[in-house]
Structures are given as structure tokens and as C-alpha cells.
């Protein structure tokens, strides 16, 4: 089956002179994730440009399609493919290895097929060759009613019925039989007086009006025409055996049905390559439905359907498919960060986990990953903390001193204990996300200090410094870490003059849940006039500065 192996993009929209390459592992979905406006949609548009509805040779691009809106910056999009049936070359001896598109001001668009054997370029790319691999895109706002219509020859329904039609014409006897059946239907229709009268009047009036034209028209509502029989088919959703209109479905339901239709098409017509792009499949779906759809997407990809999704939801991230995950980021231009199992294992070994291998790293991380942790992949910076007490209260204190973590895209993530700090620091920094580590010296679950020592070594702290950090009973705020003294709550009590009183009042009201009480106290302290000379606010101001400087 024709399939897309990789695509490389240069000077297209937010992608500059440093090319972005996206690889398509077999039987795995490609997952494009990242912040808003990072360039995910531009990568999708490049795929659609090569394999979508319009032939790239004749596609007119705008100035904004060129990097920095400069039409002299030549757009180059190259795709590696495999499995094409048609051959290249004068003697049809070469396999298709890829396609290349180029666009620059004052030049005609370039679009060539690349020979797999020698890299030779074939200027003439027929529509039938290009259509061996098609890109179909469905986004949150695109109606399923469009895809299941005959609006263009690139809709799902048109492609499916065209395939039906080709199979039908393979058997002349079947065609003749069908004509006979249709003629019987015509006879039944003519038995309705109003129908017969209308068709007769319509044909008579049209004949008079068009009598002086070279090509007359006739009107027949139901005569069989082998070129359009399957276009009489319509697809309708049903509920409890009753036909429904697409407009009655929610957008989320429409997306799920579109995915099911694409999967059925790919399985039924294996000679047709299909790249199915879903833009933000989580849109209009509640969290449980997102989890269910993500499961279906992974299953369909394993079954051979090439799927690309752009997402802001952690439910569509499965670390078992690590090589499929592309973190899209943009500073001056868009870049794609893809971490292989080998690269992640090497990162772990280089930062204090010598026994990690490419064979073990995926199962290890996928077993520990939860959606709340994976939210870090959508952040500009990350603060790793031990648990919910710091996770709930820390953003409140930082916001009070002027650092709105939500506005800045900073994720505060509780990792479930000191022993997990180093692990997730390694993971997120492998994706080049600036990550800060916070913990206290409560040794209840770390008597020997090995977990804290592992975290500090991972971030590059030397052994001669670690000893002092593990015994400090007071704040210690560094460039990449913060130690909250001997215990987080004890440190807050000694840092804020009102903390003990407020804590007792909130415990009386809310019960003994440490995270809930700590959050309530933080909210009350932040709601009052802040005294910058008080130790707690002074230290949180210093922590804010460190976080802003973190790169």
C-alpha cells in the first residue's frame, strides 16, 4: 500500500531555512503537540499541499505562505514515500521514492516525482500517480455532511463510490442486470400521476426553450447511467433504527464517524494510500470520550491507517509510541523535537541512571505516565514538585508576587514523591523544556537521601554541594532547584507570621487534608496586603526571579 515515510519542510509559513522533518513510523499515529501558534497546523498544511485535493503544480500560494512573508524565500517540501504501483521513467522501470515541491516568486511552481533507485527527477507527475496517496483532513469545524457528499472528487463518499463503480464495471452482465432493475423502478415511478405529469411537462418546456441550441437537454429522474449509479447512494446516521440528519449530531460524534469511515475505506481498498489528518480530535469531546477516541486512533494506526493528529490533550499521548511524538515549538521559527527511545535512554544514562536501555525505557516511562504529568509537554516551562500540597499552593504564592504561571505557560506538576523528580526531569529536558525541581528535606520516605541525591545529581549539582543541601532546614533557592527546608509546611509556618493561625482555622473548617488546607491558607495569605519584608514573600520573590531566568 502506498504510504508516506517522511516529509521535510523549508521556508513554509513559520518554518524557516532550518528544515523541519516529520517521520511516519509504521503502524503508529504521528502526534503533533505543542503550544498554540507553534506551527503544528503549518506542518499539516504542507502535507495537505502535496497530497491534498489540488495538484501542487497549479496551487497559487500567498505571500504569507513564505517564511517571514517574503515570497523570494523559496518554499521546498520533500516527501519520501513507498509502495506506489505506477512506475517512473521512459521505460517505466523506476519505483516512486518521493515527491518534491518548490515555490518562489517569479518562478513557476516545481513539482516532481523522485525515482527511488537513483534519485532522478520526473517533471511530469500525473494526477493518477499523485492520487495513489491522498491526504484527507478533518478538523473540529468541518462537517461530516461535507465528507459524505459528492461536493468534490476528494470527499470520502466520492472516493468510496468511485471504487465501487470501478468494481461494478468489471462485470458487464452485472451492469445489464442492474439496468433492467432500474427500468422496472422507472415503470413504478411513472405510475405516480404527479411524477409522470411533471416529467412530461419539464421535458416539453425544456425542449421548446432549448430548441435553437446545438445541444438539447433531456430530463430523466431515474434512468440508469453507469457513470453515476453509485452517486445515488447516500450515507445517513441512524439512532434506534431511525434515520437522522448529520446536523443532529454533535461535532465530536461527526469526527468519530469520519474516522470510522476512513478506517473502513482504507481496509476495503488496500491499494489506496490514505493519510488521515485530524486537527484537535479532543474538540467538543468530554475527557472520557477523548480517552476512548485516543484508544481507537491507536488501534486504527496499528491496523495500517496512517493518521496524523494535532492535539492539546494529554489523552492522545502514549509513551509506548514515543517515536511518533513530535513536540512543535517556535522561537524565531518552528522546530520539531522528536525523541527516540535510544536518545531518551542516553539522556538517562548521562544524568545518573546508568542501567537504562532503549529496550527498557519505554515500558518504564509509559507505566508511570499519567495525563496530569504529560501536561508538561504543552508547557513553556515546568516546575516539578513532590506532590499535591506544593502543586496546589505554589502557583498561588507565585501569582501573589507577580508570576502568573498560567499566563506564562508554566506547569506545576506533582510527581508523586521525591523518587520521581529525577525521572521526569530527564524526560522533559530531553524535549528541551526548561524544568525546575522543588522538594523539601522531610526524610520520611528517603531516610538515606538517595532520592534527593538522585534529583540533584541529575540536574548537575556536584557531590560536594549535595551534602549541605540534604541537611538544610531553611530555604535554599538555586538556579535549577529549590529546597523548602526540612518540611514544606514547617517552612511556611516559620516564613509567614500568620500561617499557624490561618492553618488552624482552615483545618477546623476543611478537615485534615494537607493539600486542601495548604491551598486554603495560601489563598488567604495572597488575598491580604503583601509585606515584601516578610521572609516568605521575600523568598517567593527570589524564586520567581530564578524561574524567569530558567532556560
N, C-alpha and C positions, 0 to 999 in steps of 0.2 A: 504494500500500500504506500502511495506517496506520502512523505512526511517531511516536516520542517525540522532540521537538525540544529541550526543556529541562525541568528540574524545579527548583523553588525551595522551600526548606525552612526553616521558622522554628519555634523553641521545641519541637523534637522531640529528645528524649534529650540528647545532648551539644551539639546545635546550639541556640544561644540566640536573642536578639532580633535579632542581626545575621544576616540570611538567608544561607544557602549556596545558590548556584545552580550546577548542573551542566548544561553544554550537550552536546548529542549531535551532533557533526558527521556528515554523511552519509558512508556507506561507510568509516567508521573506528570502531574499538572505543573505548569510554571506559575509561580506565585509572586506577583509584583506587589511589594508593600513599601510603605514609607509615609512621610508627612504629606500633607496637602501641597500641591504645586511643586512637587519634587520632580515630576516628569514621567510618571507612570503612564498617563494617558498618551504621551508623545511616543512612547515605545509601542503601544498598541496601535497608534495611527500609522506608524511605519510598517508594521506587519500588515495592516489593512491596505496600505498603499500598494504593496507588492502583490498581495493575494486577494484583495477585495473585489468589489463589484466592477470598478473601472480599470481599464487597461492603463498601466503606469505610463506608457509611451505617450499617451494623449491626455494625461492628467495635468491640468493647469494649477500650479501652486501659487500661493500668495507670498508677499514679502515676509510675512510673519512666520512662514514655514521654514525660512532660512535662519540659521543661528544669528542672533543679535539683529534680526530683521534686515540683514544685509544680503540681497539677492546674488551678490558676487561670491558669497560663501557657498561653495559647491556642495550640495546635498549628495551623499553617497550612501546607499543602503544595499548591503550584500547579504544574500541568504544562501546557506548550504542546505541542500535537500537530498533526498534519496527515494528510491522506489518508483520513479517515473517510468511509464510504459513507452511513451514516444521517444524516438532517438534523434540525435543531432548529427549534423554534417551532411555533405553531399551524398554520401553513400549510406547515410543513416546508421553509422557504425558506432557513434558515441552515446554514452549514457548522460543524462542530465545530472550535473553535480551541483548546480546552483543558479541563481539569478542575480543580476546587478543592475541597480537603478542609479542614474545621475541626473541632477537638475541644477542649472546655473543660468543666470541672467544672460540674455542674448545668444543662448545656445538651445538647440532642440533637446528635448529630454532623451536620455540614453536608457535603453532597457535591453539587456542581452541575456541569453542563456549561456551558462558556463559548462563546458564539457568536463565530465568527471575524470577522464583519462589523462588529459594534458592541459587543462585549464584554458583551452581555446574558447573564444567568444563567438557566439552566433547572434548576429544582429536581428534576424527575423525570429520573433517569438510569436507563434500563432496563439490565438485565443484558446483553441482546444488544448494546446500544451500547457498554457498557464492555468487553465481551469482544472487540470488534474489535481491541483491542490488549491482549495478555496478557503478564505477566511470569512467566517460569519461572526458578527458581533452583536451581542445583546446587552443593552445597558438598562439601568433601573427605570428609565423613562420610555423605553422602546416597547411598543405594544406588540403582544404576541399575535394580535389580529393582522399586523403587517407581515410577519414572518409566515403566517399560514394563509397567505393570499397570493394572487398572481400579479402583484404590483410590478415586480421586475423578475427577470430570469434568475436572480440571485437569492430569492427568498427560499426558505426551507421547502415550502409546498411546491413551488415551481420545479426545484431540482428533483424532488422525490417523484412527482408525477411525470417529469421528463424521463426519468429512469424507468418508471412503469411503462410509459409509452414505447420506449425502445424495445423492451422485452415483448410487448404486445405484437409489434410489427414483425417479430421474428417468425411468427406462425400465421401464414395467410388464411388458413382455414378458420383460425380463431377470429380473425378480423371479419371474414364473411359472415360467420355465425353472429357476431356482435351487430353487424349491420342489419341482419334480419330481425334481431330482437328490438333494435331501435326503431325499425319501421313499424313493428307492432305497437310500440309505445306511441308513435305518431298517430296511428289509427285511433288509439284510445283517446288521445288529446283532442283529435278532431271531432270526437263525439260530444264534446262540450260546446254547445251552440255559440256561446260568447267568445270562446277561444277561436273557433273556426271563422266567425264573423270578423273578429279583429284582424286575424292574419290575412284574410282576403282583402279587407279594406286597406290595410297597411301596404300590401303588395301592389294593389291597384293605384293608390295615391302616389306611392313612390315611383311606380312605373311611369305615370304621367309627368311627374315633376322632373324625372331624370331621363326622359326620352331623348333629349337632344344631346346627352352626354355620351362620349365614346364608350365608357364602361358603365353599363347599367348595374344596379344592385337588386338582389332579391332577398327576401326576408323569410327565414325559416327558423322557428324557435327550437326545433329539436332534431333536425336531420343529423345523422351520424357523419362526422368528419374525422378520419383517423388522425388528423393533425391536432385535434383539440379535445378528443374524448375525455382524457383524464382531467382536463380543466373543469369539467362539470363536477368533479369531486370537491367536497367541502369538508373541512375538519371542524368539529364543534365539541366543546367540553360538555360533559354530562354530569348530573348530580341526581342520585336516586332514580336513575333511568330516564331522567328528563333532560332534554337539550337546553343548554344555557348559552347566553351570549358571552363573548370574551369580555365585554365591558362589565359583566357581573363579577368577574374575577378580580382579586386583589393583584397588585403588581408583583408581589412576591410569588403568588401562585402562577402567574404568567411566566415568570422566569424559570420556575421549576419545570413547567410543561415544555418550555422551549428547550431546556437541557435534555429532557426525556426524548423529545422529537429528534434532536441532533444525535443522541446516542443510538436510537433506533435506526436512523438513516445511515450512520457510519457502520453499524453492524450488518445492515441489509445489503449495502452496496460497497463492498470492501475495496473495490477498485478506485473509489473516490476519496482522495485525501481531504481532510477537513480540519482546520484549525478553528476551534470554537472559543471565542473570547467573551468572557463575562465581566463586565465592568461593575464592580462593587456588588457582588451577589448578596451581601448582607442587607442591602437596602430593602426596607419595607418588611423585613422578617424579624420576628422576635428571637431572643437568644437560643431557645431550644430548636426553633426551625433553622437557624443558622448552623447549629451543630449537626442537625440531620442532613441539611443540604451539603455541608462540607464532607460528610461521610459518603454521600452519593457521588460527589465530584471525584473524590479519590478512587472510589470503586470504578467509576467510568473510565478514568485515566488508566487504571490498571488493565482495563478491558480493551485498551487501544485507542480511545478517543483522545486526540490532542487538545488540551484545554489550557487556556491562559486566563488567569483571574487577576484583577487588581482589587485590593481589599484594604480596609482599615480595621478588620476584625480579627482578633487572635484565634477565633474558632476555625479559621481557614488555614491555620499554620500547624503542620505536623512535622516534628523534627525528624521523624523517620525518613522524610523526603527532603533532607537538608539541602542536597544539591539542586533542588528545584526552587529554593527560596532566593529571591533577588531583592535585596534592600536597595531601594532607589533613593538617592539623596542629591541635593543640589546646593552648592555654594555659589560659585560663579557659573557652573554648568552642571548638567545632570551626570551622575555616575551610578553605576550598578555594582553593588558589592555582593558577591556570591562566595560563600564559604563552603569548601568541600569537607568531607569527613577527614581527609588527610590533613588539611590546613587547621581544622579545629583541634585535632589530636596533637599536632605540632605545637599549637598555641598553649595547650595544656601542659605539655612536657617542658616547654621553655619557661613556664611560670610556676613550677613547683609540683607538677603531677607527673612524675617520670614514667609511670606504668600505663598511661593511656595510649591506646592504639586506635587506628581508623576503624578497626573491626568492633571495638567496644564503645566508642564514644557516642554513636548514635543511640544505641539502646539505653545507655546511661542517661543522656540528656532527655530523650523522649519520655523515659519513665518518670522523670522528676518535673517535667514541664506542665504547667497549668496555665489557663488563659490569662490570669492576673499577672503572672510572671512574663509571659510572652508579650504583654502590652508594651514592654520596654522596647521592642523592635520598632515601635511607632514614635518613640520619644527622641528629642534632640539631645537630652542628657538624662542620666539615670542616677538616682540615689538609692543604693542598696542598704536596707536596714534589716534588723533581725526578725522583727515580727510586727503584728498589728498595732501594738502600743505606739511605736515610733512612726509606723506608716500612717496612722490616723492623726497624730498630733503634730508631727514635724512640719507638714505643709502649712498648718495654722500659724505656728511660730514664725516661719519664714515669710509668710504673707504679711504678718504684722510688722516686720522690719523692711518691707518693700519688695520682696521677691515672690511674685505670684507664680507658683510652679506650673499651674495650668496654662496661664498665658504664655509662659516661656517654653512650654512643651517639655517640662522636666517631670519624669515619672519617679515617684517614690514607691519602691517595691519592697514589700516584706518577703523574705526568702525562707522563713520557717526555721530560723536558728543560725547560730554562728557558723556551723559547719557547712552551710550552703553559700556563704558570702563569696569565697574564692571561686567556687564553681561558676556562679552566674557572672562574676566579674570577668572571668576568662571568656565566657560565651559572648557577652555584649561587647567587650573590647575587640573580640575577633571581627565584629562587624563595624569596628571603628566608632562606636558610640561612646562618648566620654562618660565614664562611670566612676562614681564616688562611693566609698564604703564607710558605713557608720555602725558602731557597736559599743557595748559597754563591757566592763570587766567583771560582771557577775559570772562567777565560775561554776554555777550550779551544774551546767551540762558540759563544762570544759575545764575540769579540775587541773589538767596538766597544761592547759593553754595551747594545745596543738591546733585547735580550730582557729583561734585568733591569730596564732603564729602563721598558719597557712594563708590566711587572708592577707596579712601584712607582707609576707614574702611574695605573694602573687603580684601585688601592686608595686613591688620593687623596694620595699623597706629592708635595710640591711640588718643582719642579726644583732649587731652591737647596739642598735636603736630599739629593737623589739623588746628587749628585757624591760626597759624603763616604761614602755607603752603598756605592757601587760600588768604592771603593778600600780599605775597611776590611779589615784582616787578622785582626780579632778578632770575638768575638760582638757582635751588635747586636740587642737584643730590643725591638721596639716593640709598640704596641697591636694592629697588624694584620699584622705581619711579623716574621720572624727571619732575620738574615743569619748564617750559620755561618762567618764569617771567610773566609779565602782559599780554603779547601777543607775539606769536611766531615771527612774522615779526619784531615787535618793538625790541624784544630781539636780533634778528640777526643784526638789524641796529646798536644797541649800542655795539655789540660784535665784529663787523668787520669794520675796518676803511674805507674800500672801498664799503661797502654794499649799501649805499644810492646812490652813483654814478652809480654803476652797475645796481641797481634796476631800476633807471630812464631810463637808456639806453635800458634795456630789455623790459620795459613797452612800450617804444616808438616803439620797433621792433615787439613785440608779442601781445600787447594789455593788457587789464586789468585783465586777468585771474590770480588770486593769485597763484594757484598751479604751473601753467606753468612758470610764472615769477620767483617764488621762486626756482624752479628746475634749470632754466637757470642761475640764479645768483650763486647757489651752484656749478654748473659745472664750471663757470668761476673762482670762488674763489679756487676751488680744482685744477684747471689747472695751477695755479701760484705757485711760491715758498711759502711754508707754514712757517709762523713765529710762532713758538711754544709759544712765549710770548704773542701773541695777545689773548685777552680774549676768543674769540670764539673757537680757536683751543685748548686752554688750557682746556676749559670746555668739548669739544668733546673728548679730550684725557681722561678726568676723566670719562665721560660717557662710553667710550669704556671699561675702566677697570671694571666698575660696571657690564657691560653686560657679560664680560668674566667670572666674578666671580659668575654670576647668576646660581643658581641650583634649 
